Amino acid sequence: MNYTLFRLAPGSYDVLLDGAVIASLVRSGKTDEATWTVELFTEAPPDERPAPFTETEHTFGSLDEAQGWLWRTENQ
């Protein structure tokens, strides 16, 4: 799987999987206290979600953490 991010505005990205937009990645809160949430656009049963999505929404403490989570699937 090949994930890429397309920046829409500061703190907001489209998440692309093999060129198709499947999710959003957005920052919530002030920059130094922000959380980052990745959310799939479609509700799908767990066995139909792209890895590493185990839920439709995942929250992280930083942009780097969210990116690392998405990119880790490329090395498995």
N, C-alpha and C positions, 0 to 999 in steps of 0.2 A: 504494500500500500504506500502511496506517495501523497503525504499531506503537504499543503502549502497554505500560507496566509496571505490575504490580500487586504491591505490597510484601507479602511474606509474613512476614518477620522481618528484623531488621537484617542486611544483607548478602545478602538472598535475595529474588528477584523472579520472578514468572511473566512471560513475554513473550507478549503477545497480538497477534495479527495480525487486524485487522478483527473484534475481539471474541472470537476463538478462541485458547485457550492452545496455543502451538506449541513453546515453548522455555522454558528456565530461564536466569536470570542470577544467578550467585552469586559472592561474594567469597571468596577463599582467602588466608589469611595475616593478619598484623597490619594494622591500619588504615593505617599509614604505609608499609607494604611490600606491600600487598595487590595481587593480580591479580584481574581479573574475567573470568569465563568465561561465554560464551553457548553453550548447547548445545541443538540441536534434539531434540525428543522422539522423532521417527521417523527411521529411516534411509531416505533417498530418493536416487535417482540425482541427479547434479549438475543435470541439466536440469529436475528437478521440485522443487528447493529454492527457497524464496522468496528473492528478492534481499534483502539482499546476501550471503546464505550461499553460499559456494563450497565449504565443508566443513561437516560437521555440528557442529563445535566451533570457536570462535574465542576467543582470549584477549587481554585488553587491560590496560593499566597503570592505568586508573582507570575509575570509573563514568561520568564525563563522556565519556571516549573511547569506551566501549561504546555509550552513548546516541547519540553523534554518528554512529557507524557505522550504527546502526539507522535513525536519522532521515534520513540522507543520501539514502535511496531515495525519500523524499517529494519531494525537490527535483530529481530527475533526469527 
